[in-house]
Amino acid sequence: MAEITKPLDQERLLLTLEQLQITLEQLHVKIEEIIQINFVRYGLLENRVKELEQHQAQLSDRAS
């Protein structure tokens, strides 16, 4: 790890902490958006699987 040669003064440290907090909040929002998108995608995939299973069952019924 690099050695810090000049310590941060309190004002710069607070500014850095505020920037980190903003970055963390932005990441949290993005993660929540990704989770919501994935829920929608999962639901769509579930519906598609059900449709394909129904279609396959219909084809099996016709073949017999």
Secondary structure, DSSP 8 states (H G I E B T S, - for coil): ----SS---HHHHHHHHHHHHHHHHHHHHHHHHHHHHHHHHHHHHHHHHHHHHHHHHHHHHHH-
